[in-house]
């Protein structure tokens, strides 16, 4: 069995060189919440060196809040920003021999288009021109999933390995004490339930159905490297390969 582990990178933590050997796909910040030509180029080279699938990670244009707060800007402003981010990223990618594998929205934008149909439609309008032979990473049972499928966009269901879920399959808010799963063993158990049982253990103790194709470990998680090292070792024991 193979499992895809993705990581948000190019976000100023400068630990990509440590994380890349343990992951199979990455989401590179492209100027919205973080990033510029230099950070994109450096991260692309690390991904290519480690044979990691490359994804763009557009967000609300809000570096002050790291893209983690909803911005109340017009649909046209948001579309223009997302397309500017994608154009910058693809310009840098074109200077390599690699190709774009996927797009994954970041932070507050990701969470908003999961639950808001109008926001999801606006996001789709912005990215559709980039989606030929490219996957969109989406949460299961979300508005953006429905709209992507309606537009014949290829999707991969993403779940968060280091975040707890509510009973309605939303991420527990980061302001809550138990939002983030910190211990490597607990992250492993969280993934294993979703991977092998198709169930996620929620913060209330319930189990809810979920579909998963890829699991995210946040690159700015303080234990990201320890978690990835532990996952690699434990998955190998169970005949599961990250790839």
C-alpha positions in Angstrom: 0.0 0.0 0.0 1.1 3.5 -0.8 0.2 6.7 1.0 0.6 10.3 -0.1 1.9 12.7 2.5 1.9 16.4 1.5 3.4 19.4 3.3 2.9 23.1 3.1 6.3 24.6 2.3 8.1 27.7 1.1 6.5 29.6 4.0 9.6 31.0 5.7 10.2 28.2 8.1 13.3 27.2 6.1 13.0 23.5 7.1 12.1 22.2 3.7 15.5 20.5 3.2 14.7 18.4 6.3 11.1 17.6 5.4 11.3 16.8 1.7 13.0 13.4 2.0 9.9 12.2 4.0 7.0 13.5 1.9 5.6 12.7 -1.5 3.9 15.9 -2.5 4.3 19.6 -1.5 2.3 22.8 -1.6 4.5 25.8 -2.3 3.5 29.3 -1.2 3.3 31.6 -4.2 3.1 35.1 -2.9 -0.3 35.4 -1.2 0.3 34.6 2.4 4.1 34.2 1.9 6.6 33.8 -0.9 8.5 35.5 -3.7 10.6 34.4 -6.7 13.5 33.4 -4.5 11.5 31.2 -2.0 9.6 29.6 -4.8 12.8 28.8 -6.8 14.6 27.4 -3.7 11.6 25.2 -2.8 11.1 24.0 -6.3 14.7 22.8 -6.5 14.4 20.9 -3.2 11.2 19.3 -4.5 12.8 18.2 -7.7 15.9 16.9 -6.0 13.7 14.7 -3.7 11.3 13.6 -6.4 8.3 15.3 -4.6 5.2 16.1 -6.6 4.8 19.9 -6.9 1.7 21.9 -6.0 0.8 25.6 -6.0 -0.5 27.0 -2.7 -2.5 30.2 -3.4 -4.2 32.1 -0.7 -5.9 35.3 0.3 -3.4 38.1 -0.4 -2.7 38.7 3.3 0.9 38.3 4.5 0.2 40.2 7.7 -2.1 37.4 8.9 -0.4 34.6 7.0 -3.6 34.0 5.1 -5.4 32.6 8.1 -8.1 35.2 8.3 -10.9 35.7 5.8 -10.5 38.8 3.7 -13.6 40.7 2.7 -12.6 41.7 -0.8 -14.5 41.7 -4.1 -14.7 38.5 -6.2 -12.8 40.2 -9.0 -10.0 41.3 -6.6 -9.6 37.8 -5.2 -9.7 36.2 -8.7 -7.0 38.7 -9.9 -4.8 37.9 -6.8 -5.1 34.2 -7.2 -4.3 34.4 -10.9 -1.3 36.6 -10.2 -0.1 34.1 -7.7 -0.5 31.2 -10.1 1.2 33.1 -12.9 4.2 33.9 -10.7 4.4 30.3 -9.6 4.1 28.9 -13.2 6.7 31.4 -14.5 9.2 30.0 -12.0 8.1 26.4 -12.6 8.6 26.9 -16.4 12.3 27.5 -15.7 12.6 23.9 -14.5 11.9 20.5 -16.1 9.2 19.8 -13.6 5.4 20.0 -14.0 2.5 21.2 -11.9 0.8 18.2 -10.2 -1.9 20.0 -8.1 -3.3 23.2 -6.6 -4.2 23.4 -3.0 -5.6 26.6 -1.6 -4.2 27.8 1.8 -5.6 28.6 5.2 -8.7 30.7 5.5 -9.4 30.5 1.8 -9.3 26.7 1.9 -11.7 26.6 4.9 -14.0 29.2 3.3 -14.5 27.5 0.0 -15.2 24.2 1.8 -18.4 25.6 3.2 -19.4 28.7 1.1 -20.8 27.8 -2.3 -20.4 31.3 -3.8 -16.8 31.6 -2.6 -16.1 28.1 -4.0 -17.5 29.1 -7.4 -15.4 32.3 -7.4 -12.3 30.3 -6.6 -13.1 27.8 -9.4 -13.5 30.7 -11.8 -10.1 31.9 -10.9 -8.2 28.6 -11.2 -10.1 26.7 -14.0 -7.7 27.9 -16.7 -4.8 26.3 -14.9 -6.5 22.9 -14.3 -5.6 20.9 -17.4 -4.1 17.6 -16.2 -3.8 19.1 -12.7 -5.4 17.9 -9.5 -7.2 20.0 -7.0 -6.8 19.0 -3.4 -10.1 19.3 -1.6 -11.7 18.3 1.7 -14.3 15.5 1.6 -18.0 16.5 1.6 -17.2 20.1 0.8 -18.7 22.8 -1.5 -15.5 23.0 -3.5 -15.5 19.2 -4.1 -19.0 19.5 -5.6 -18.2 22.4 -7.8 -14.9 20.8 -9.0 -16.6 17.6 -10.0 -19.3 19.6 -11.8 -16.5 21.3 -13.8 -14.8 18.0 -14.6 -11.8 18.9 -12.5 -9.7 16.1 -11.2 -9.6 16.0 -7.4 -7.8 14.4 -4.6 -9.4 14.2 -1.2 -7.2 15.7 1.5 -7.3 15.1 5.2 -5.2 16.8 7.9 -2.9 14.4 9.8 -2.0 17.0 12.5 -5.4 18.6 13.0 -8.5 17.5 14.9 -11.9 17.5 13.3 -15.4 18.4 14.5 -18.4 16.1 14.0 -19.3 18.0 10.8 -15.8 17.3 9.3 -14.6 20.9 9.9 -11.2 21.5 11.4 -11.2 22.5 15.0 -10.3 26.2 15.2 -6.7 27.0 15.9 -7.7 29.1 18.9 -9.0 25.9 20.6 -6.6 24.0 22.8 -7.0 20.7 21.0 -6.9 22.0 17.5 -3.4 20.7 16.7 -2.2 17.1 17.2 1.3 17.3 18.6 2.5 13.8 19.4 3.8 11.6 16.5 2.0 8.5 17.8 -1.3 10.3 17.9 -0.8 11.7 14.4 -0.1 8.1 13.2 -3.2 6.7 14.9 -5.3 9.6 13.4 -4.0 8.8 9.9 -4.3 5.0 10.3 -8.0 5.2 11.2 -8.7 7.3 8.1 -6.5 5.2 5.8 -7.6 1.8 6.8 -11.1 2.3 8.2 -12.3 5.3 6.2 -13.2 6.9 9.5 -11.9 10.0 11.3 -12.0 10.2 15.1 -13.5 13.6 15.9 -12.9 15.8 18.9 -16.1 14.6 20.5 -15.0 11.0 20.4 -17.3 10.1 17.5 -16.2 8.4 14.2 -17.3 9.9 10.9 -16.9 8.7 7.4 -14.2 10.4 5.4 -12.5 9.8 2.0 -8.8 10.4 1.7 -6.2 10.4 -1.0 -3.5 12.6 0.6 -2.7 13.6 4.1 -1.2 17.0 5.1 1.5 17.6 7.7 1.9 21.4 8.2 5.5 22.5 7.5 5.3 25.0 10.3 4.2 22.4 12.9 7.0 22.5 15.5 7.2 18.7 15.6 6.8 18.3 11.8 10.2 16.5 11.3 9.7 14.2 14.3 6.2 13.3 13.1 7.4 12.6 9.6 10.3 10.4 10.8 7.9 8.5 13.1 5.3 8.0 10.3 8.0 6.7 7.9 9.2 4.1 10.4 5.8 3.0 11.5 4.2 2.8 8.1 7.2 0.7 6.9 6.5 -1.8 9.7 2.9 -2.2 8.3 3.9 -2.5 4.6 2.9 1.0 3.8 5.1 3.2 1.7 5.0 7.0 1.4 5.1 7.8 -2.2 
